[in-house]
Amino acid sequence: MGKLLDAFSNALPELTHSEKHVLYYIEHHLDASKTMPLTKMAEENSVSTTTIIRLCHKLGFEGFSEFKYFLKGVEQTSLPENMDPIERYQKDITDSLGRLNPDDLERIASSIEGAERIVILSVGLTKMIGEYLSKRLMQMNRSSTYIYESHMVDLISNWIGQNDLVIFISSSGETNTLLKAADKLDHLNVQTVAVTNNPDSHLNEYVRFAISAPVQKVSYEGYDVSARSSLMMLADLVFEYYLKHITEKE
């Protein structure tokens, strides 16, 4: 998937054919879209300006101006020159492991042990990693719930408690649905953890604990090929530190 399609993957099922067409156009004409007027964008896509405004609302923005402001912060990326994908993965994993702090993982393990309920939020391409971590915890008879539907994520603040733990899994750490949920939970003083590929993400600013495996942001012909396997590595480390924490305590 492309960078924008990845960021808004949870909203794709709600978009009409025309709205998806506009989003695909922006994905493949990112630089031009950053400065393109609303009327010009509508003309280029043979749709009405209302269609574009409706798209902006479904993506979580107040309007076209706010969406364009978001686009200006999205960088076009490309594959690193003269670097084989295997070499890139090796570098990403080595750099990521070197940045991790064992104390952070131990604090997360302690939070998992002390929580009444564990809820894992992961949407889009990270959905499978949320399910994976949930099933790993079940191996230790530690029940957890994973949520991947955006409308359910929006409702979590209505029933979560201060003794619960919410784990966010997001590659970019910039998914609007997760950011809004994290902001609400922060105000409710709920324990939260972020697992991302971006140590500088806004998501990390809202949560109590955060671990990240920074990987190179790369794309090829409009498709985001940045590694997600690092998130699986972090999920495994969270589980192993929890297992270690429980074993040592016993």
C-alpha positions in Angstrom: 0.0 0.0 0.0 1.0 3.6 -0.5 1.9 6.0 2.3 -1.5 7.7 2.5 -3.4 4.4 1.9 -1.5 2.9 4.8 -2.2 5.8 7.1 -5.9 5.8 6.3 -6.4 2.1 5.7 -9.1 1.9 8.5 -11.2 4.4 6.6 -11.0 2.8 3.2 -14.1 0.5 3.6 -16.2 3.6 4.3 -15.1 5.5 1.1 -17.2 5.5 -2.1 -15.6 4.7 -5.4 -15.2 8.4 -6.2 -13.6 9.2 -2.8 -11.1 6.3 -3.2 -10.3 7.6 -6.7 -9.4 11.0 -5.2 -7.3 9.5 -2.5 -5.4 7.3 -5.0 -4.8 10.4 -7.1 -3.3 12.3 -4.2 -1.2 9.3 -3.3 0.4 9.3 -6.7 0.6 13.1 -7.1 1.6 14.0 -3.5 3.8 17.0 -4.2 1.3 18.6 -6.6 -1.6 17.9 -4.2 0.1 19.8 -1.4 -0.6 23.1 -3.1 -3.5 22.3 -5.4 -6.7 24.3 -4.9 -9.9 22.5 -4.1 -11.5 23.3 -7.5 -8.4 22.2 -9.4 -8.3 18.9 -7.4 -12.0 18.3 -8.3 -11.4 19.1 -11.9 -8.4 16.7 -12.1 -10.5 13.9 -10.7 -13.7 14.7 -12.5 -15.6 14.9 -9.2 -17.4 17.6 -7.3 -15.8 19.7 -4.6 -18.4 18.2 -2.2 -16.9 14.7 -2.9 -13.5 15.9 -1.8 -14.9 17.6 1.3 -16.7 14.5 2.2 -13.5 12.5 1.8 -11.7 14.9 4.1 -14.4 14.4 6.8 -14.2 10.6 6.5 -10.4 10.7 7.0 -10.9 12.7 10.2 -10.3 16.2 9.1 -12.4 19.3 9.5 -12.1 20.2 5.9 -9.8 20.5 2.8 -7.5 23.1 4.4 -6.7 20.8 7.4 -6.2 17.9 5.0 -3.7 19.9 2.9 -1.9 21.0 6.1 -1.5 17.3 6.9 -0.2 16.5 3.4 2.5 19.1 3.7 4.0 17.1 6.5 4.1 13.9 4.4 7.4 13.4 2.7 7.9 11.7 -0.6 10.4 8.8 0.0 12.2 6.5 -2.2 14.3 3.4 -2.0 17.8 4.1 -0.7 20.3 4.1 -3.5 22.7 1.2 -3.9 21.2 -0.7 -0.9 19.8 -4.2 -1.3 16.6 -4.8 0.7 18.3 -7.5 2.8 21.1 -5.0 3.7 18.4 -2.5 4.6 16.6 -4.9 6.9 19.8 -5.9 8.6 20.6 -2.3 9.3 17.1 -1.6 10.5 17.1 -4.5 13.0 20.6 -3.7 14.3 19.8 0.0 14.8 16.5 -0.8 16.4 17.8 -3.3 18.9 20.6 -0.8 19.8 18.0 1.9 20.6 15.8 -0.3 22.9 15.9 0.3 26.6 15.4 -2.9 28.7 13.9 -0.8 31.5 11.1 0.3 29.2 10.3 -3.3 28.4 10.4 -4.3 32.1 8.0 -1.5 33.0 5.6 -2.6 30.2 5.8 -6.2 31.5 5.0 -5.0 35.0 2.0 -3.0 33.6 0.7 -6.1 31.8 0.9 -8.1 35.1 -0.9 -5.5 37.1 -3.7 -4.6 34.7 -7.2 -5.9 35.2 -7.8 -6.0 31.5 -5.5 -5.7 28.5 -6.8 -4.2 25.3 -4.7 -4.1 22.1 -5.6 -1.6 19.4 -4.2 -2.2 15.9 -5.7 -1.2 12.6 -4.9 -1.6 8.9 -1.8 -3.7 8.2 -0.9 -4.0 11.9 -4.1 -5.8 12.7 -2.4 -9.2 12.5 0.3 -8.1 14.9 -2.3 -7.1 17.5 -3.9 -10.5 17.1 -0.6 -12.2 17.4 0.4 -10.5 20.6 -3.0 -11.2 22.1 -2.7 -14.9 21.4 0.9 -15.0 22.8 -0.4 -13.5 26.0 -3.2 -16.2 26.1 -0.4 -18.8 26.1 0.3 -17.5 29.6 -3.3 -17.5 30.6 -3.4 -13.7 30.4 -6.5 -12.9 28.5 -6.6 -9.9 26.3 -8.8 -8.3 23.7 -7.6 -6.9 20.4 -9.6 -4.3 18.5 -9.1 -3.5 14.8 -12.3 -1.8 13.7 -12.2 2.0 13.7 -15.7 2.5 15.1 -14.8 0.2 18.1 -11.6 2.1 18.7 -13.6 5.3 18.9 -15.8 3.9 21.6 -13.0 2.5 23.9 -13.0 5.5 26.2 -16.7 4.8 27.1 -15.9 1.5 28.8 -12.2 1.3 29.7 -11.0 1.7 33.3 -8.0 3.2 35.0 -6.9 -0.2 36.1 -6.8 -1.5 32.5 -3.9 -1.4 30.1 -4.3 -0.3 26.4 -1.5 -1.3 24.0 -1.4 0.6 20.7 0.4 -1.0 17.7 1.1 1.3 14.8 3.8 1.5 12.2 3.7 5.3 11.7 2.2 6.3 15.0 0.2 8.9 13.1 -3.0 7.1 12.4 -5.8 9.5 13.2 -8.1 7.0 14.8 -5.4 5.8 17.2 -4.3 9.4 18.0 -7.8 10.4 19.0 -8.2 7.3 21.2 -4.9 7.9 22.9 -5.7 11.5 23.6 -9.0 10.5 25.3 -7.3 7.8 27.3 -4.6 10.2 28.4 -7.2 12.5 29.8 -8.9 9.6 31.6 -5.5 8.6 33.1 -5.7 5.1 31.6 -2.4 3.2 31.4 -1.2 3.1 27.8 1.7 1.7 25.8 2.7 2.5 22.2 4.6 0.0 19.9 5.6 1.8 16.7 8.2 2.1 14.0 8.5 5.9 14.7 10.1 7.1 17.9 9.1 10.7 17.0 5.5 9.9 16.4 2.6 11.9 18.0 1.2 8.7 19.4 4.3 8.3 21.6 3.5 11.7 23.2 0.1 10.5 24.5 1.0 7.2 26.1 2.7 6.3 29.4 5.3 4.0 27.9 6.6 3.7 24.3 9.0 1.4 22.5 10.0 1.9 18.8 11.9 0.1 16.2 12.8 2.9 13.7 13.0 1.7 10.2 13.8 3.5 7.0 10.7 5.0 5.3 10.9 3.7 1.7 8.5 3.5 -1.2 8.7 2.0 -4.6 6.5 3.3 -7.4 4.0 4.8 -4.9 3.9 1.7 -2.7 5.1 1.9 0.9 7.5 -1.0 1.4 8.8 0.1 4.8 9.3 -2.9 7.1 6.5 -4.0 9.5 8.4 -7.1 10.6 10.1 -4.9 13.2 6.7 -4.5 15.0 6.5 -8.3 15.2 9.9 -8.3 16.8 8.8 -5.8 19.4 5.6 -7.8 20.1 7.8 -10.9 20.7 10.1 -8.8 23.1 7.1 -7.5 25.0 5.8 -11.1 25.5 9.3 -12.5 26.5 9.9 -9.7 29.0 6.5 -10.4 30.5 7.3 -14.1 30.7 10.6 -13.3 32.3 9.0 -10.9 34.7 6.4 -13.5 35.8 9.0 -16.3 36.1 11.5 -14.3 38.2 8.7 -13.2 40.5 7.6 -16.7 41.1 
